[in-house]
Amino acid sequence: MDLHDLTFLVVGATFAVYIGIAIWARAGSTKEFYVAGGGIKSWQNGMATGADWMSAASFISMAGLIAFKGYDASVYLMGWTGGYVLLAMLLAPYLRKFGKFTVPEFIGDRFYSQGARLTAVGCLITASITYVIGQMKGIGVAFSRFLEVDFTTGLFIGMGIVFIYAVLGGMKGITYTQIAQYVVLIFAYTVPAIFISLNLTDSVLPQIGLGSAMNDGSGTFMLDRLNQTVTDLGFASYTIQQGSTMNMFMLTLSLMIGTAGLPHVIVRFFTVPKVADARSSAGWALFFIALLYTTAPAVGAMARYNLTTTIQNGEVGVVEANIEYAERPQWFKNWEKTGLLKFEDKNGDGRIQYYNDKNKEFAAKAEAEWGWKGNEMVKIDRDIMVLANPEIAQLPNWVIALVAAGGLAAALSTAAGLLLAISSSISHDLLKSVFMPNISEKSELMAGRVAMSGAILVAGYLGMNPPGFAAQVVALAFGLAASSIFPALMMGIFYKRSNNIGAVAGMLVGILSTLIYIFMYKGWFFVPGTASLPDNPANWFLGISPGSFGALGALLNFVTNYVVSNMTAPPPEHIQQLVEDIRIPRGSGEATGH
């Protein structure tokens, strides 16, 4: 069976399973739609959380960033995993003890204010929409390649799949679907990594293969060979830090506290029966996530090596070694169809020259000695690396088809969780709790499904023109969650003096400062005559990139909340007692949503 047919068979079979589960586990009540009925076992919830967490950014884009940025991309590994430790220790058990459906509901009740609830809804929707844009980018990349259509068509198809099982099943359907998706994505990620590690180093475990010697008899270690390969082409050394230490620290911190403040992750801990199960779920989630995250560095490094040597097709730095465009490998032709890989014959010699033309010294040498006139690989979308890697390594067709299914599972699972967080904030926190308190359960359930449908359309539209690679867009979303939601939750749980005015002021200062900073460098200003600043380190405040500013936004949130709360009246006595009760997470009632 050829690759095209096999891919359709494998991907189609997984979709049939997802949709079948959604029908079987269709939500029949608001409790099932919002928190899956509250009866999910901790290991099941941990696996579903792992799938929810390992999005297109983790599966598709993170290894792509590692492939091209090397050492500097390690911040994504540290930040995203470290955030789960914060979530498990500082938030999950206490929020489960509170026992409500949504994060805005906790904030509204803790800060005894509909204004605080509405502010939290605004922050949640802003962060979640930004996050889901990254998922839609990943969905479009995966569908466009493996259905052999353009990116926009692939995105529309993915939107339709998400609509079917997310809108139908709610949290109950999404939870059981995500368990199946985790199994698919973890096999899809690790199996090709094992194959490629064996091909290059004879090591079965990619984690060990990354630090092992090449199996060509040279005795050269994998990372040493990769460093030599990329530096010979004028690129920076793969294993040496290039960016500033300050920015790496701030980005790691932003990703960590953003992880702990993401509503679609937090709500997963409302689906288990007890507080102890919430803690256990976090432990299981870390285990399931670690299986992929410890493999990602090897996947990224080996993908970069395979890409470079395949395009060069011989000894690095020798013009005769560059391949004829007409003889380019099949994987190259496949990805050209998507528009995510582009070649431009700048010197008209019919060959592919791939090197760093921004390195002036190397570029001058290449032009003088070999006639190269600039890097002719004018576009290599980093998000294609994981999906293209098995093809580049010439692995069996069934492995390539499995990777396609895994990439789609990763993007679809997280998109569904995010869309549910958005829809529940609209239907439950806005309609039920503020504007239509007497709405029937049936009408609220319908409102949730309508809201999710609208969110799919908005996210799909924005996903067609994302402001960066999937992982970069997700980093912006984490910054927004870090600067707005996480400080409000922390102050709500651990500082009794924090009041409604302080919470609202803190959230607004945090998210607005972060949004303005992002807009300054991403070209999103809509004020006539206002120009964005060039997005480079020379213009960043204290060398902090837009994706890293969330940590500073969080600090502004904490300080504002503390100062304003201490300048205004303290919370009522019963609210302070509520905080005391939350901080002693011994047992809890079921999640009621009331």
Rosetta blueprint (number, residue, H / E / L):
1 M L
2 D L
3 L H
4 H H
5 D H
6 L H
7 T H
8 F H
9 L H
10 V H
11 V H
12 G H
13 A H
14 T H
15 F H
16 A H
17 V H
18 Y H
19 I H
20 G H
21 I H
22 A H
23 I H
24 W H
25 A L
26 R L
27 A L
28 G L
29 S L
30 T H
31 K H
32 E H
33 F H
34 Y H
35 V H
36 A H
37 G H
38 G H
39 G L
40 I L
41 K L
42 S H
43 W H
44 Q H
45 N H
46 G H
47 M H
48 A H
49 T H
50 G H
51 A H
52 D H
53 W H
54 M L
55 S L
56 A H
57 A H
58 S H
59 F H
60 I H
61 S H
62 M H
63 A H
64 G H
65 L H
66 I H
67 A H
68 F H
69 K H
70 G H
71 Y H
72 D H
73 A H
74 S H
75 V H
76 Y H
77 L H
78 M H
79 G H
80 W H
81 T H
82 G H
83 G H
84 Y H
85 V H
86 L H
87 L H
88 A H
89 M H
90 L H
91 L H
92 A H
93 P H
94 Y H
95 L H
96 R H
97 K H
98 F H
99 G L
100 K L
101 F L
102 T L
103 V H
104 P H
105 E H
106 F H
107 I H
108 G H
109 D H
110 R H
111 F L
112 Y L
113 S L
114 Q H
115 G H
116 A H
117 R H
118 L H
119 T H
120 A H
121 V H
122 G H
123 C H
124 L H
125 I H
126 T H
127 A H
128 S H
129 I H
130 T H
131 Y H
132 V H
133 I H
134 G H
135 Q H
136 M H
137 K H
138 G H
139 I H
140 G H
141 V H
142 A H
143 F H
144 S H
145 R H
146 F H
147 L L
148 E L
149 V L
150 D L
151 F H
152 T H
153 T H
154 G H
155 L H
156 F H
157 I H
158 G H
159 M H
160 G H
161 I H
162 V H
163 F H
164 I H
165 Y H
166 A H
167 V H
168 L H
169 G H
170 G H
171 M H
172 K H
173 G H
174 I H
175 T H
176 Y H
177 T H
178 Q H
179 I H
180 A H
181 Q H
182 Y H
183 V H
184 V H
185 L H
186 I H
187 F H
188 A H
189 Y H
190 T H
191 V H
192 P H
193 A H
194 I H
195 F H
196 I H
197 S H
198 L H
199 N H
200 L H
201 T H
202 D L
203 S L
204 V L
205 L L
206 P H
207 Q H
208 I H
209 G H
210 L L
211 G L
212 S L
213 A E
214 M L
215 N L
216 D L
217 G L
218 S L
219 G L
220 T L
221 F E
222 M H
223 L H
224 D H
225 R H
226 L H
227 N H
228 Q H
229 T H
230 V H
231 T H
232 D L
233 L L
234 G L
235 F L
236 A L
237 S L
238 Y L
239 T L
240 I L
241 Q L
242 Q L
243 G L
244 S L
245 T H
246 M H
247 N H
248 M H
249 F H
250 M H
251 L H
252 T H
253 L H
254 S H
255 L H
256 M H
257 I H
258 G H
259 T H
260 A H
261 G L
262 L L
263 P H
264 H H
265 V H
266 I H
267 V H
268 R H
269 F H
270 F H
271 T L
272 V L
273 P L
274 K L
275 V H
276 A H
277 D H
278 A H
279 R H
280 S H
281 S H
282 A H
283 G H
284 W H
285 A H
286 L H
287 F H
288 F H
289 I H
290 A H
291 L H
292 L H
293 Y H
294 T L
295 T L
296 A H
297 P H
298 A H
299 V H
300 G H
301 A H
302 M H
303 A H
304 R H
305 Y H
306 N H
307 L H
308 T H
309 T H
310 T H
311 I H
312 Q H
313 N L
314 G L
315 E L
316 V L
317 G L
318 V L
319 V H
320 E H
321 A H
322 N L
323 I L
324 E E
325 Y H
326 A H
327 E H
328 R L
329 P L
330 Q H
331 W H
332 F H
333 K H
334 N H
335 W H
336 E H
337 K L
338 T L
339 G L
340 L L
341 L E
342 K E
343 F E
344 E L
345 D L
346 K L
347 N L
348 G L
349 D L
350 G L
351 R E
352 I L
353 Q L
354 Y L
355 Y L
356 N L
357 D L
358 K L
359 N L
360 K H
361 E H
362 F H
363 A H
364 A H
365 K H
366 A H
367 E H
368 A H
369 E H
370 W H
371 G L
372 W L
373 K L
374 G L
375 N L
376 E L
377 M E
378 V E
379 K E
380 I E
381 D L
382 R H
383 D H
384 I H
385 M H
386 V H
387 L H
388 A H
389 N H
390 P H
391 E H
392 I H
393 A L
394 Q L
395 L L
396 P L
397 N H
398 W H
399 V H
400 I H
401 A H
402 L H
403 V H
404 A H
405 A H
406 G H
407 G H
408 L H
409 A H
410 A H
411 A H
412 L H
413 S H
414 T H
415 A H
416 A H
417 G H
418 L H
419 L H
420 L H
421 A H
422 I H
423 S H
424 S H
425 S H
426 I H
427 S H
428 H H
429 D H
430 L H
431 L H
432 K H
433 S H
434 V H
435 F H
436 M L
437 P L
438 N L
439 I L
440 S L
441 E H
442 K H
443 S H
444 E H
445 L H
446 M H
447 A H
448 G H
449 R H
450 V H
451 A H
452 M H
453 S H
454 G H
455 A H
456 I H
457 L H
458 V H
459 A H
460 G H
461 Y H
462 L H
463 G H
464 M L
465 N L
466 P L
467 P L
468 G L
469 F L
470 A H
471 A H
472 Q H
473 V H
474 V H
475 A H
476 L H
477 A H
478 F H
479 G H
480 L H
481 A H
482 A H
483 S H
484 S H
485 I H
486 F H
487 P H
488 A H
489 L H
490 M H
491 M H
492 G H
493 I H
494 F H
495 Y L
496 K L
497 R L
498 S L
499 N L
500 N H
501 I H
502 G H
503 A H
504 V H
505 A H
506 G H
507 M H
508 L H
509 V H
510 G H
511 I H
512 L H
513 S H
514 T H
515 L H
516 I H
517 Y H
518 I H
519 F H
520 M H
521 Y H
522 K H
523 G L
524 W L
525 F L
526 F L
527 V L
528 P L
529 G L
530 T L
531 A L
532 S L
533 L L
534 P L
535 D L
536 N L
537 P L
538 A L
539 N L
540 W L
541 F H
542 L H
543 G H
544 I L
545 S L
546 P H
547 G H
548 S H
549 F L
550 G H
551 A H
552 L H
553 G H
554 A H
555 L H
556 L H
557 N H
558 F H
559 V H
560 T H
561 N H
562 Y H
563 V H
564 V H
565 S H
566 N H
567 M H
568 T L
569 A L
570 P L
571 P L
572 P L
573 E H
574 H H
575 I H
576 Q H
577 Q H
578 L H
579 V H
580 E H
581 D H
582 I H
583 R L
584 I L
585 P L
586 R L
587 G L
588 S L
589 G L
590 E L
591 A L
592 T L
593 G L
594 H L
